[in-house]
């Protein structure tokens, strides 16, 4: 049978009855059940027209339904899915044209039929569970009480129209005879099922429906659902080692026995199939156990599992058992310092020899080393001609316990003081009291987050110290400031630093510089208000590149001084003019 719901709209011929006193409402087609209609499906009705009908207004009165559309004297109704309810419909005529006033107020007969519905209809009493034996392939009868559509038996009679039955079987079961599985329907209230292999537990569900066998109301809603449990064992397999087993370690090749067990005792287990790592060797197998020999290396810590095959045809696979493995481990410092740093090896086998190498090899040397059966340590010193040597290096420890290839443990870390890789900031030219943010980038693993800046003004002396890898500071006055930034790690503060130069200047001033951008020369001219001072006072002119390197320097008393720039490369420069106790800074561009 087909369980899909389909909407069927039929337009049929009408036989209309005319009466002087009333009109007749009739249905365009007959349903599967006489005197009944399907819910949730558009049904067309027509009312006969009175003699001399001239555009009368038709008013429809609907009970337990909703109008979908109308056209002249026809209407399409969707009836509510309500168990035991009646579909009622009548028509009233009004506003008839001149000469037809006698039709005003005419009322048709009230059309009335049962709405077929089993929406949420409950079941009577039934056996809601069946005990099944996992190891037995026996047939099981599943039945529920018959379900009828309310009101289909007539007045004072029991219902006569029976629903179709929609069944859902659990996995591993099929219907006897048809072999159907999963979801299917029947016109009867019972089925006989059997296991495909073993009798696995689960639940059979069934609901009554008007789709399929019976009244074929494809849009009608289903009844309540009945559930019948198939109670039985559901075997779950697990794998575990022999009592007292704590795991493997380097060079440990003692055989180990593993067991496969189930949560319930079943007499139909036919065989065991084992899956184990390639590093384990097969020794023997008996019943639910297997004995394997490890290789004594870290590959022994890979999954072992078993598949249990039952004589009734099913199988179940255990979860993975991963044998623990106690590996040699390394504890290392955050950086290797010049004063020596300690590395600790853990879980080293008794009698094992340990060697180590480092790349690049010139950064390290062994200070001392000793080992015991359960662990050991090495003190390593940084080999450097001076304390400014630092860099990234990889240390490899090789543990040879005499059972095949040595086990190697490798770690890359920083050697020596921290190094600053780069410093990001908006501009090297600032004004007094402007906040200057620095974002410091250190070499990987070289810093523990402490930084400092030493800020000095070449003329007048100024020192300032701040901390933090994102630091902010300001310069209080005009002038050239040299900044030394240091990065700290566990080895302390280094002597080496990252140099910066900031030029702090005011806008405008007593000197004009032009043209800017310049080509082969530019002029420096003192304002009229200060030009008299040049008769007795000199002023110092210095040109610095963007790195703070001095490119030219002159002294003059001239009110206007031309500077030869033909030997300068294209780029940005800072012009510093020292006059009396004041410093004037101005950016100038050489562009040719």
C-alpha positions in Angstrom: 0.0 0.0 0.0 1.1 3.6 -0.5 1.4 5.9 2.5 1.9 9.2 0.6 -0.9 11.7 1.2 -2.4 13.1 -2.0 -4.9 15.8 -2.6 -7.6 14.8 -5.1 -9.8 17.6 -6.5 -12.7 16.3 -8.6 -15.2 18.3 -10.6 -18.4 16.3 -11.3 -21.8 16.9 -12.7 -24.5 18.1 -10.5 -28.2 17.1 -10.3 -29.9 20.1 -8.8 -33.4 20.1 -7.3 -35.4 23.2 -7.7 -38.2 24.2 -5.3 -40.4 27.2 -5.1 -39.7 27.4 -1.4 -36.0 26.4 -1.0 -32.9 25.6 -2.9 -30.6 22.6 -2.6 -26.9 22.5 -1.7 -25.1 19.4 -3.2 -21.5 18.1 -3.3 -19.6 17.9 -6.6 -18.3 14.4 -5.9 -19.1 11.5 -3.5 -16.5 10.5 -1.0 -15.1 7.0 -0.3 -17.5 6.6 2.6 -21.1 7.6 1.9 -22.3 10.5 3.9 -18.8 11.6 4.9 -16.1 14.1 3.8 -12.3 14.1 4.1 -10.7 16.9 6.2 -8.0 19.4 5.1 -8.9 18.8 1.4 -10.8 21.4 -0.7 -14.4 20.1 -1.5 -16.6 21.9 -4.0 -20.3 22.5 -3.3 -23.1 24.2 -5.5 -26.4 25.6 -4.6 -29.3 25.5 -7.1 -30.5 28.9 -8.3 -34.2 30.1 -7.7 -36.5 30.8 -10.6 -35.9 34.3 -12.0 -32.4 34.5 -10.3 -31.0 37.9 -11.3 -27.7 38.5 -9.5 -28.8 37.7 -6.0 -26.2 37.9 -3.3 -25.4 34.4 -1.9 -24.3 34.3 1.8 -22.8 30.9 2.9 -23.0 29.7 6.4 -20.2 27.2 7.2 -19.8 25.1 10.4 -16.5 23.3 11.2 -14.8 24.5 8.0 -13.1 27.3 6.2 -14.0 28.9 2.8 -11.1 28.6 0.3 -12.7 30.2 -2.8 -16.1 30.8 -4.5 -17.4 31.5 -8.0 -21.0 32.4 -8.6 -23.2 29.7 -6.9 -20.2 27.4 -6.2 -17.9 27.3 -3.2 -14.9 25.3 -2.1 -14.6 24.4 1.6 -11.7 22.9 3.6 -13.2 21.0 6.6 -11.5 20.9 10.0 -9.8 17.7 11.1 -12.0 17.2 14.2 -13.0 13.7 15.3 -16.8 13.1 15.3 -17.6 16.6 13.9 -20.2 17.3 11.2 -19.6 19.3 8.1 -22.6 21.8 7.8 -23.3 24.2 4.9 -26.3 26.3 3.8 -26.9 29.3 1.5 -29.1 32.4 1.9 -30.2 34.7 -1.0 -30.5 38.5 -0.7 -30.3 41.8 -2.7 -32.1 40.2 -5.6 -32.8 42.4 -8.6 -36.1 44.3 -9.5 -38.9 41.9 -10.1 -37.2 39.1 -8.2 -37.8 40.4 -4.7 -39.6 37.2 -3.8 -36.2 35.4 -3.8 -34.9 37.6 -1.0 -34.5 35.6 2.2 -34.7 32.2 0.6 -32.6 29.7 2.5 -31.2 26.4 1.0 -31.4 23.1 2.8 -28.5 22.6 5.3 -26.1 20.2 3.8 -24.6 17.9 6.5 -22.1 15.1 6.5 -19.6 13.5 8.9 -16.0 14.7 8.8 -13.8 11.6 8.7 -11.1 12.0 11.4 -8.9 9.9 13.7 -6.7 12.9 14.8 -4.9 11.9 18.0 -7.4 9.1 18.6 -6.2 6.8 21.4 -5.8 3.0 21.5 -7.4 0.5 23.7 -5.3 -1.7 25.9 -2.6 -3.8 24.2 0.6 -5.6 25.2 3.3 -2.9 25.1 6.3 -5.2 25.4 7.5 -8.6 24.1 10.5 -10.4 25.6 13.0 -11.7 22.9 16.0 -13.9 23.2 19.0 -12.4 21.5 20.4 -15.8 20.5 17.1 -17.1 19.1 15.7 -16.3 15.7 12.1 -16.6 16.6 9.0 -15.0 15.1 7.1 -12.4 17.1 3.4 -11.4 16.7 2.7 -7.7 17.2 -1.0 -6.6 17.5 -3.0 -3.6 18.6 -6.7 -3.1 19.0 -8.7 -2.4 15.8 -9.3 1.3 15.3 -12.5 2.7 13.7 -13.4 6.2 12.5 -15.9 7.7 14.9 -19.5 8.1 13.6 -19.2 5.9 10.5 -21.7 3.3 11.9 -24.8 5.4 11.7 -27.1 6.6 14.4 -26.9 4.3 17.4 -24.5 1.9 15.6 -20.8 1.2 16.3 -18.3 2.6 13.8 -17.8 0.6 10.7 -14.9 2.3 8.8 -11.5 1.0 9.9 -8.2 2.9 9.6 -5.1 1.7 7.8 -2.2 0.8 10.1 1.3 2.4 9.6 4.1 0.4 11.2 7.8 1.2 11.8 10.2 -1.7 12.7 13.5 -1.3 14.5 16.7 -2.1 12.7 17.5 -5.8 12.4 13.8 -6.9 12.0 11.6 -7.7 9.0 8.0 -8.7 8.3 7.4 -12.4 7.8 6.4 -13.3 4.3 7.0 -9.9 2.7 10.4 -9.2 4.0 9.5 -5.5 4.5 11.6 -3.5 6.9 11.4 0.0 8.3 8.2 1.9 7.6 5.2 0.3 5.8 1.4 0.0 6.1 -1.2 -2.7 6.4 -5.0 -2.8 6.3 -5.0 -5.1 9.4 -4.1 -4.5 13.0 -1.4 -7.1 13.5 1.9 -8.2 11.9 4.3 -11.0 12.4 8.0 -10.1 12.4 11.3 -12.0 12.7 14.9 -11.0 13.2 17.2 -10.7 10.2 20.0 -12.1 12.2 19.9 -12.1 16.0 17.0 -10.8 18.0 18.2 -7.3 18.8 16.1 -5.2 21.2 14.2 -2.2 19.9 10.7 -0.8 19.6 7.9 -1.3 17.1 5.6 1.7 16.6 2.2 1.9 14.9 -0.4 4.6 14.3 -3.8 4.7 12.6 -4.1 6.7 9.4 -6.8 7.6 6.8 -4.2 7.4 4.0 -3.8 4.1 2.2 -6.3 1.2 2.9 -9.7 2.5 4.0 -11.1 5.9 3.3 -8.1 7.3 1.5 -8.2 10.7 3.1 -4.6 11.6 2.4 -4.5 15.0 4.2 -6.1 13.7 7.4 -3.9 13.7 10.5 -2.8 10.4 12.2 -4.0 8.9 15.4 -1.9 8.6 18.6 1.1 6.3 18.3 1.3 2.9 20.0 4.8 1.6 21.0 5.6 -2.1 21.6 9.1 -2.7 23.1 11.1 -5.7 22.1 12.9 -6.4 25.4 16.1 -8.4 25.3 19.8 -8.3 25.7 21.8 -5.7 23.7 25.4 -6.9 24.0 28.1 -4.4 24.4 31.7 -5.6 24.1 34.7 -4.3 25.9 38.4 -5.2 25.8 40.8 -5.0 28.8 44.2 -6.4 29.9 45.1 -9.0 32.4 44.9 -8.0 36.1 47.9 -5.9 37.3 48.9 -4.6 33.9 49.9 -0.9 34.1 51.2 -0.4 30.5 54.4 -0.5 28.5 57.7 1.3 28.6 60.9 1.4 26.6 62.4 -2.1 26.0 59.6 -3.8 28.0 58.7 -6.9 25.8 56.8 -9.0 28.4 53.8 -10.7 26.8 50.3 -9.4 27.9 46.9 -11.2 27.8 43.8 -9.2 26.7 40.2 -10.3 27.3 37.0 -9.5 25.4 33.8 -9.5 27.5 30.2 -8.5 27.1 27.8 -6.8 29.5 25.4 -9.8 29.4 26.1 -13.6 29.3 25.2 -15.0 25.9 25.6 -18.5 24.7 25.7 -17.8 21.0 29.2 -16.2 20.6 30.8 -18.3 17.9 34.3 -16.6 17.4 36.5 -13.6 18.2 38.4 -11.5 15.7 41.2 -9.3 17.1 42.7 -6.1 15.8 46.0 -5.0 17.3 49.0 -2.7 16.4 51.8 -3.9 14.2 54.2 -3.3 17.0 52.6 -6.2 18.9 53.4 -9.8 18.0 50.8 -12.6 18.2 51.6 -15.3 20.9 48.4 -17.3 21.3 44.6 -17.1 21.4 42.0 -19.1 23.5 38.3 -18.4 23.8 37.7 -14.7 24.6 41.5 -14.0 25.2 44.5 -13.2 23.2 48.2 -13.0 24.3 50.4 -10.5 22.5 54.1 -9.4 22.9 54.9 -5.7 22.8 58.0 -4.3 21.0 58.9 -1.9 23.8 58.5 1.3 21.8 55.9 4.1 21.8 54.0 2.5 18.9 52.7 -0.1 21.5 50.3 2.6 22.6 47.8 2.1 19.8 44.3 0.7 19.8 43.4 -3.0 20.4 39.8 -4.2 19.8 37.8 -7.4 19.2 34.8 -8.3 17.1 32.4 -10.9 18.6 30.6 -13.0 16.0 27.3 -14.6 17.1 26.0 -17.9 15.7 22.6 -16.3 14.9 24.4 -14.1 12.3 25.1 -10.7 14.0 28.4 -9.3 15.3 29.5 -6.6 17.6 32.8 -4.7 17.8 34.3 -3.5 21.1 35.5 0.0 21.7 39.3 0.6 21.5 41.5 -0.2 24.3 44.7 1.8 24.2 47.5 0.3 26.3 49.2 3.1 28.3 52.9 3.7 27.6 55.3 5.4 30.0 57.6 7.3 27.7 60.8 9.1 28.5 60.0 12.9 28.7 62.0 16.1 28.8 61.6 19.0 31.1 63.3 22.1 29.8 63.8 25.8 30.8 62.2 28.6 28.9 65.7 29.7 27.8 69.3 28.5 28.2 71.4 31.1 30.0 75.1 31.7 30.2 75.2 30.7 33.8 73.8 27.3 33.0 70.3 25.8 32.7 69.1 22.4 33.7 67.2 19.9 31.6 65.6 16.9 33.2 64.9 13.5 31.6 62.1 11.5 33.2 61.4 7.7 33.0 64.8 6.7 31.6 65.2 2.9 31.7 67.7 1.5 34.1 71.2 1.2 32.5 70.3 3.4 29.6 72.9 5.7 28.1 72.0 9.2 27.1 73.7 11.5 24.6 72.7 14.8 23.2 73.4 17.1 20.2 72.5 20.7 19.5 72.0 22.7 16.3 73.7 25.1 15.8 76.4 23.3 17.9 78.4 26.5 18.7 75.7 27.8 21.1 75.9 25.0 23.7 78.3 22.9 25.8 77.8 20.3 28.5 78.5 21.4 32.0 77.6 18.1 33.8 75.2 15.2 33.4 74.1 12.2 35.4 71.3 9.6 35.1 69.6 7.0 37.3 67.2 4.2 36.4 64.1 6.3 36.7 65.3 9.7 35.4 68.1 12.1 35.1 69.3 15.6 34.4 71.8 17.5 32.3 73.1 21.0 33.0 73.9 22.8 29.8 75.9 26.0 29.4 75.7 28.4 26.5 79.1 28.5 24.8 79.7 32.1 23.8 82.6 34.4 23.5 80.6 37.1 25.1 77.2 37.6 26.8 75.7 39.2 23.6 75.6 35.8 21.8 72.0 34.5 21.5 69.7 32.6 19.1 67.4 29.8 18.5 68.6 26.2 18.7 67.3 22.6 18.7 68.5 20.1 21.3 68.1 16.3 20.7 68.5 13.8 23.5 69.1 10.2 22.4 68.2 7.4 25.0 69.8 4.0 24.2 68.5 1.2 26.4 70.0 -1.6 24.3 66.7 -2.7 22.6 66.8 -1.5 19.1 66.9 2.1 17.9 67.5 4.7 20.6 64.5 6.9 21.6 65.0 10.5 20.6 63.5 13.5 22.4 63.8 16.9 20.6 63.1 20.4 21.8 63.7 23.8 20.1 64.3 26.7 22.5 66.0 30.1 22.9 69.6 30.4 24.0 70.9 33.5 25.7 69.4 36.9 26.3 66.3 38.1 24.5 66.6 39.8 21.1 64.3 42.4 19.6 63.3 41.6 16.1 61.4 44.8 15.2 59.7 47.8 16.7 56.6 49.3 15.1 55.6 53.0 15.6 53.7 55.6 13.6 56.5 58.2 12.8 59.9 59.3 13.9 58.9 62.9 13.7 56.7 64.1 16.6 55.8 67.3 18.5 56.3 67.9 22.3 54.0 65.9 24.6 52.6 63.8 21.7 51.9 60.2 22.8 54.3 57.8 21.0 53.1 54.1 20.9 55.8 51.4 20.4 54.8 47.8 19.6 57.8 45.6 20.3 58.3 42.3 18.4 60.8 39.9 19.9 62.4 36.8 18.4 60.2 33.7 19.0 60.4 32.5 22.6 63.1 35.0 23.5 61.2 37.2 26.0 59.0 36.7 29.0 57.2 40.0 28.5 59.5 42.6 30.2 60.9 45.5 28.2 62.4 48.9 29.0 63.3 52.0 27.0 66.1 54.4 27.9 65.4 57.8 26.3 68.0 60.5 26.2 68.2 64.0 24.6 71.6 64.7 23.1 71.5 68.3 24.2 70.4 69.0 27.8 70.2 65.3 28.9 66.9 63.6 29.4 66.2 60.0 30.7 63.0 58.1 30.9 62.3 54.4 31.5 59.0 52.5 30.8 58.0 48.8 30.9 55.7 46.6 28.8 55.9 45.1 25.3 53.4 47.7 24.1 54.7 50.9 25.6 53.7 54.6 25.3 55.7 57.7 26.2 56.0 61.3 25.1 58.9 63.8 24.7 58.7 67.0 26.7 60.7 69.3 24.5 62.0 69.8 21.0 65.2 68.1 20.0 66.7 64.8 18.8 66.1 61.9 21.2 68.0 58.6 21.1 65.9 55.6 22.4 67.5 52.3 23.5 64.9 49.5 23.9 65.9 46.3 25.8 64.0 42.9 26.1 64.3 40.8 29.2 64.0 37.0 29.7 64.9 34.5 32.4 68.6 35.2 31.7 68.2 38.9 32.7 68.7 42.2 30.9 71.1 42.1 27.9 73.8 44.7 27.0 72.6 44.8 23.4 69.6 47.1 22.5 67.4 48.2 19.6 68.2 51.8 18.7 65.6 54.4 17.7 65.9 58.1 16.9 62.9 60.6 17.4 62.9 64.2 16.2 60.7 66.4 18.3 59.9 69.8 16.7 57.5 72.7 16.8 55.6 73.9 13.8 57.0 77.2 12.2 59.7 79.1 14.0 62.3 81.8 13.5 63.9 80.1 10.4 62.3 79.4 7.0 63.6 76.6 4.8 62.9 76.6 1.1 62.4 75.2 -1.5 60.9 72.0 0.2 61.0 69.5 -1.5 64.5 70.6 -2.6 66.6 69.5 -5.6 70.3 70.5 -5.6 70.1 73.1 -2.9 67.9 74.7 -0.3 68.0 78.1 1.6 67.8 78.8 5.3 66.6 82.3 6.1 66.2 83.9 9.6 63.1 86.0 10.2 63.6 89.8 10.2 62.9 90.1 13.9 65.9 87.9 14.7 68.2 88.8 11.8 70.1 91.4 13.9 71.3 88.7 16.2 73.3 87.1 13.5 75.8 90.0 13.5 77.1 88.7 16.8 75.7 85.2 17.2 76.3 82.1 15.1 73.8 79.3 14.6 74.7 75.7 14.0 73.0 73.8 11.1 73.1 70.0 11.0 71.4 67.7 8.5 70.4 64.2 9.6 69.1 61.3 7.6 66.0 59.3 8.7 68.3 57.0 10.8 69.8 60.0 12.7 73.1 59.9 10.9 74.8 63.3 10.4 75.2 64.1 6.7 76.5 67.8 6.9 77.2 70.4 9.5 78.0 74.1 9.2 78.1 77.2 11.4 77.1 80.7 10.1 76.0 84.2 11.0 74.3 84.9 7.6 70.7 85.9 7.6 70.2 83.7 4.5 72.4 80.7 3.9 72.2 78.4 0.9 73.0 74.8 1.5 74.4 72.6 -1.3 72.4 69.4 -1.5 73.7 68.0 -4.8 75.6 65.2 -3.0 72.6 64.0 -1.0 70.5 60.9 -2.0 66.8 61.2 -2.6 64.8 60.8 0.6 63.7 62.3 3.9 66.0 64.4 6.1 65.8 66.3 9.4 67.3 69.8 9.6 68.5 70.7 13.1 69.3 74.3 13.8 70.9 75.1 17.2 70.6 78.8 18.0 71.5 80.1 21.5 69.8 77.7 23.9 67.0 76.7 21.4 66.8 73.8 19.0 64.7 74.0 15.8 63.9 70.8 13.9 62.3 70.7 10.5 61.7 67.9 8.0 63.0 68.4 4.5 62.7 66.2 1.4 65.4 65.8 -1.3 63.6 64.9 -4.5 65.3 64.9 -7.9 
